[in-house]
Amino acid sequence: MITLRGLNRALLHRQLLLERSDLTVPDAVDHLVGMQAQEPPAPYYGLWSRLRDFTPDSLGELVADGKVVRAPLQRATIHLVTAADHARVEPVLRAMLRRRFTSSPFRAVLAGLDPDELVREGARLLAERPRTRPDLGRALAERWPELDAESLGHAVTYLLPVVQLPPRGVWGRSGQAVWAQAARWLGAVGEHEDLAGFVRRYLAAFGPATVKDVQLWSGLTRLKDVLPGLGLRVLTDETGRELYDVPEGPLPDPDTPAPVRFLPEFDNVLLGHDDRTRVISTEDYRRGIVIGGKATLLVDGFVNGVWKLAQGLDVQVFRPLTDAQRADVLAEGERLLAFAGVGGEVRIAA
C-alpha cells in the first residue's frame, strides 16, 4: 500500500522536482515523455524548475535547429519532444489523433468528405511550403469551396503527422503557428508502434498510476487489458485502487522534504493523472487553475498558490505559509525573476 504523500514524493522524484537534475535538455525532455507546450514559454519554466544551470538558450537553440519539435501528441495537444522521440511517440498516438478529430466540432461541417483524400491534398499543399492553419484552410477551400475553410485547416493537422516550425517556441521570439509535414521537417516519421514501451516510459516518469491515469494522460483508450500483461509492479493506494508501476520505479520516503517549485501553465505534473490529488487537492482543483491554465506554486509538494510575472512576481497563496516556507518562496521567486530577466520584487498575497 502506498499513501498519498508517498505518491506525491514518487511523482516529484520522477518529474525531477525533488532535486534539480544534471540531465541534458534532450535527455530530460525524453525522460518526461515530452512536455506540454500549448503555451510556448511553458517548457522553459518547466525545465528551469527541473534542471540545474538551465538557460533559455539551451532549449531555444534546439528548437531553432529542429532537434526538439512542437507537435500535437498526447491528448491531441501541443507537446515538446525531441526529434528522435517524435518517431517513438507519434506512431502510438496516430490512431487516437484521428479519433479525436472525428469527435471534434470541426468534423461535423466536413460530413461526407473522404478523410484520406483530404490527407493527400493537405500533404500536397504542405509539400509546397509550410503553412499556417488559415493559409492551409484557404488553399483546401479552393478544392472544396462548399466546406468551411477553418475546419479543413484543422482537420489536416489532426489527420496528418505535422509539427510547428520555429520561431514559434523559441525563447524571446514570437511567430504564428506554422505547420509542416513531420516527414519533411524531420526526414521521416516513425512506423513502429511500441505501446508497451510507451506505457512503461509513462510509469517511469509519472507512476505509480492507474489505468485511467495512463488513459487520461495519453488520450488512449482500452488499456485495461494491456497493463496487466507488461510485468509491472502492482500497488494499492489508501482507497484500495490498483496502481501499476515499473519494477525499478523509485518510491522515496513520504517524509522526504520537497522544495518550493514554480510550475508553468499546464505543467506535466498537473495533467498526468485522472486522480490529481497526489499533487493538488480537490478543493484547489475546483478553483479552475488547471483547466484555466494558471501557473502554480508547489509548497511541501502540493499546489498552494498561483503566480504571474508582471513588473515583478505576484504570488497568491491559498493557505498560510510558515516563516520558513515564506522565506523559501521569496528565495525561489528571486531566482525565477533572474531567470526570466524580469525586474521588480516578489510579492506574496493571500
C-alpha positions in Angstrom: 0.0 0.0 0.0 1.2 3.5 -0.9 0.0 6.6 0.8 -1.0 9.9 -0.8 2.3 11.5 0.3 4.1 8.5 -1.0 2.5 9.0 -4.4 3.4 12.7 -4.2 7.0 12.1 -3.5 7.3 9.4 -6.1 5.8 11.8 -8.7 8.0 14.7 -7.7 11.1 12.5 -7.8 10.4 11.1 -11.2 9.4 14.6 -12.5 12.8 15.9 -11.4 11.1 18.2 -8.9 12.6 16.9 -5.6 16.0 18.0 -6.6 17.2 19.7 -9.8 18.8 17.2 -12.2 22.1 17.3 -14.2 20.4 15.7 -17.2 20.9 17.4 -20.6 17.9 19.2 -22.0 17.2 16.4 -24.6 17.6 13.7 -22.0 15.2 15.5 -19.6 12.6 16.0 -22.3 12.9 12.4 -23.3 12.6 11.2 -19.7 9.4 13.2 -19.3 8.0 11.7 -22.5 7.6 15.3 -23.8 6.4 18.4 -22.2 3.0 20.2 -22.5 3.7 23.2 -24.7 0.5 24.9 -25.8 1.9 28.0 -24.1 5.2 28.4 -25.9 7.2 29.7 -22.9 5.9 26.9 -20.6 8.6 24.3 -21.3 11.3 26.8 -20.4 9.9 27.4 -17.0 9.2 23.7 -16.6 12.8 22.8 -17.3 14.2 25.7 -15.2 12.4 24.1 -12.2 13.8 20.7 -13.0 17.4 21.2 -14.3 20.5 22.6 -12.7 22.1 25.5 -14.5 19.3 25.6 -17.2 19.3 28.6 -19.5 16.7 29.6 -22.1 19.2 29.2 -25.0 19.9 25.6 -24.1 16.4 24.8 -25.2 15.8 27.6 -27.7 18.7 26.6 -29.9 17.5 23.0 -30.0 14.0 24.3 -31.1 15.5 26.6 -33.7 17.7 23.7 -35.1 14.8 21.3 -35.3 16.3 18.9 -32.7 13.4 19.5 -30.4 9.9 19.9 -32.0 6.4 21.0 -31.2 3.7 18.7 -32.3 0.1 17.5 -31.5 0.6 14.4 -29.5 -0.8 13.3 -26.1 -4.5 14.2 -25.9 -4.1 15.9 -29.3 -2.5 18.9 -27.5 0.8 20.5 -28.4 3.8 18.8 -26.8 7.5 19.5 -27.0 9.6 16.3 -27.8 13.0 15.6 -29.2 13.0 14.9 -32.9 14.1 11.3 -32.2 11.4 10.8 -29.6 8.7 12.0 -32.1 9.4 8.9 -34.1 8.7 6.8 -31.0 5.7 8.6 -29.6 3.7 9.7 -32.6 3.0 6.2 -34.1 1.5 5.1 -30.8 -0.9 8.1 -30.8 -1.6 8.3 -34.5 -4.9 6.5 -34.4 -6.0 8.4 -31.3 -5.4 11.7 -33.1 -7.7 10.6 -35.9 -10.3 9.5 -33.4 -10.1 12.9 -31.7 -10.8 14.6 -35.0 -14.0 12.5 -35.5 -15.3 13.8 -32.2 -14.2 17.4 -32.6 -16.5 20.2 -33.6 -14.7 20.5 -36.9 -15.7 17.1 -38.1 -19.4 17.9 -38.3 -19.0 20.5 -41.0 -17.0 18.1 -43.2 -19.6 15.4 -43.4 -19.3 13.3 -46.5 -15.6 14.2 -47.1 -13.2 11.3 -47.6 -10.5 11.8 -44.9 -7.9 10.0 -47.0 -8.5 12.4 -49.9 -8.2 15.3 -47.6 -4.9 14.0 -46.2 -3.5 13.6 -49.7 -4.4 17.1 -50.6 -3.1 18.5 -47.3 0.1 16.7 -47.8 0.5 18.1 -51.3 -0.1 21.6 -50.1 2.3 21.3 -47.2 4.9 19.8 -49.5 4.8 23.1 -51.5 5.6 25.1 -48.3 4.9 25.2 -44.6 1.6 27.0 -43.9 -0.5 28.4 -41.1 -3.8 26.8 -40.5 -5.7 29.7 -42.1 -3.5 29.6 -45.1 -3.9 25.8 -45.3 -7.6 26.1 -44.9 -8.0 28.7 -47.7 -5.9 26.5 -50.1 -8.1 23.5 -49.3 -11.2 25.5 -49.8 -10.2 26.0 -53.4 -10.7 22.3 -53.8 -13.8 22.1 -51.6 -15.4 25.6 -51.8 -18.6 24.4 -50.2 -16.9 23.4 -47.0 -15.7 25.5 -44.0 -12.1 26.6 -44.6 -11.2 26.8 -40.9 -12.4 23.2 -40.3 -10.4 22.0 -43.3 -7.2 23.5 -41.9 -7.8 22.0 -38.5 -8.6 18.6 -40.0 -5.2 18.2 -41.7 -3.3 18.9 -38.5 -5.3 16.1 -36.8 -5.1 13.6 -39.6 -1.5 14.1 -40.9 1.7 13.9 -38.8 2.7 17.5 -38.5 5.0 19.8 -36.5 5.0 23.5 -35.7 8.1 25.3 -37.0 10.3 27.9 -35.3 10.5 30.7 -34.4 7.3 29.5 -32.6 8.6 28.2 -29.3 12.0 29.9 -29.4 12.6 31.9 -26.2 12.5 35.7 -26.8 11.0 35.3 -30.2 7.4 35.1 -31.5 5.7 33.9 -34.5 2.5 32.3 -35.8 2.0 28.6 -35.6 3.3 27.5 -39.0 2.8 23.8 -39.8 4.9 21.4 -41.8 4.7 17.7 -42.5 6.7 15.9 -39.9 8.2 13.6 -42.5 9.7 16.5 -44.4 10.9 18.5 -41.4 12.3 15.6 -39.5 13.3 13.5 -42.5 10.9 10.6 -41.6 8.2 9.7 -39.3 8.1 6.7 -37.0 6.5 3.5 -38.2 6.9 1.1 -35.2 4.1 1.3 -32.6 5.6 0.3 -29.3 2.6 0.7 -26.9 4.2 -1.4 -24.2 7.4 0.8 -24.2 5.3 3.9 -24.2 3.3 2.8 -21.2 6.4 1.8 -19.3 8.0 5.2 -20.1 4.9 7.0 -18.7 5.1 5.0 -15.5 8.8 5.7 -15.1 8.0 9.5 -15.3 4.5 9.6 -13.6 3.9 6.4 -11.8 2.6 4.5 -9.9 -0.6 5.0 -11.7 -4.0 3.5 -12.5 -5.2 2.5 -16.0 -7.4 5.6 -16.0 -4.3 7.8 -15.3 -2.5 6.4 -18.3 -5.5 6.9 -20.5 -6.2 10.4 -19.4 -2.6 11.5 -19.9 -2.2 9.9 -23.3 -5.6 10.2 -24.8 -5.6 6.4 -25.5 -8.4 4.1 -24.6 -8.9 0.4 -23.9 -5.8 -0.1 -21.9 -7.5 -2.1 -19.1 -6.2 -5.4 -20.6 -2.8 -4.0 -21.7 -1.1 -3.1 -18.4 -1.6 -6.5 -16.6 0.5 -8.2 -19.3 3.5 -5.9 -19.0 5.2 -7.5 -16.0 4.6 -4.4 -13.8 4.7 -3.9 -10.1 1.2 -3.6 -8.6 0.4 -1.5 -5.5 -2.7 -0.2 -3.9 -3.4 3.3 -2.6 -5.3 4.3 0.6 -8.6 4.0 -1.2 -7.9 0.5 -2.4 -7.3 1.4 -6.0 -4.9 -0.7 -8.0 -1.8 1.1 -9.3 0.8 -0.1 -11.8 4.5 0.7 -11.8 7.7 -0.2 -13.4 9.6 -2.6 -11.1 12.6 -0.3 -10.7 10.5 2.8 -10.1 11.8 4.7 -7.1 9.5 5.2 -4.1 11.0 7.9 -1.9 10.2 8.1 1.8 6.9 10.1 2.1 8.6 12.4 4.6 11.3 13.4 2.1 11.5 17.3 2.0 10.0 18.8 -1.1 11.4 22.2 -2.1 9.3 25.1 -3.3 8.7 25.0 -7.0 7.2 27.4 -9.5 5.5 25.5 -12.3 4.2 26.9 -15.6 0.7 26.7 -17.1 -0.4 23.1 -17.9 2.7 21.5 -16.3 3.1 17.8 -16.8 2.5 17.0 -13.1 -1.0 18.6 -13.2 -2.1 16.8 -16.4 -0.6 13.4 -15.9 -3.3 11.6 -13.9 -7.1 11.1 -13.8 -6.9 11.5 -10.0 -4.7 14.6 -9.4 -5.0 14.6 -5.6 -1.4 13.4 -5.4 -0.3 17.0 -6.3 -3.4 19.2 -6.0 -6.3 18.9 -3.6 -9.9 18.6 -4.8 -10.7 22.0 -3.3 -7.9 23.7 -5.2 -8.6 21.8 -8.5 -12.1 23.2 -8.3 -10.6 26.7 -8.5 -10.2 26.1 -12.2 -6.5 26.8 -12.2 -5.6 23.6 -14.0 -8.2 23.8 -16.8 -7.7 27.6 -16.8 -4.0 27.3 -17.4 -2.7 29.2 -14.5 0.9 28.9 -13.3 1.1 27.1 -10.0 3.2 27.1 -6.8 4.2 23.9 -5.1 4.8 24.1 -1.3 5.7 20.9 0.5 5.0 19.1 -2.8 1.4 20.2 -3.3 -0.2 23.1 -5.1 -0.6 26.0 -2.7 -1.0 29.0 -5.0 -0.7 30.6 -8.4 1.8 33.1 -9.8 2.4 35.5 -12.7 5.1 37.8 -13.8 4.1 41.4 -14.1 6.5 44.2 -13.0 7.9 41.6 -10.6 6.5 38.4 -9.4 3.0 38.2 -7.9 2.3 35.1 -5.9 -1.2 34.3 -4.5 -1.2 31.6 -1.8 -4.2 29.5 -0.9 -3.2 28.7 2.7 -0.9 30.4 5.2 2.8 29.8 4.9 5.1 29.1 7.8 8.0 31.5 8.2 10.4 29.0 6.7 8.1 28.4 3.7 7.6 32.1 3.1 11.4 32.5 3.1 11.7 29.7 0.6 9.0 31.1 -1.7 10.8 34.5 -1.7 14.2 33.0 -2.4 12.9 30.8 -5.2 10.9 33.7 -6.6 14.0 35.8 -6.8 15.7 33.1 -8.7 12.7 32.9 -11.1 12.9 36.7 -11.7 16.5 36.4 -12.5 15.9 33.5 -14.9 13.1 35.4 -16.7 15.1 38.6 -16.9 12.3 40.5 -15.1 12.9 43.3 -12.7 10.9 44.1 -9.6 10.2 42.2 -6.5 8.4 39.1 -5.2 5.0 39.9 -3.7 3.1 37.3 -1.7 -0.6 37.8 -1.1 -3.3 35.5 0.3 
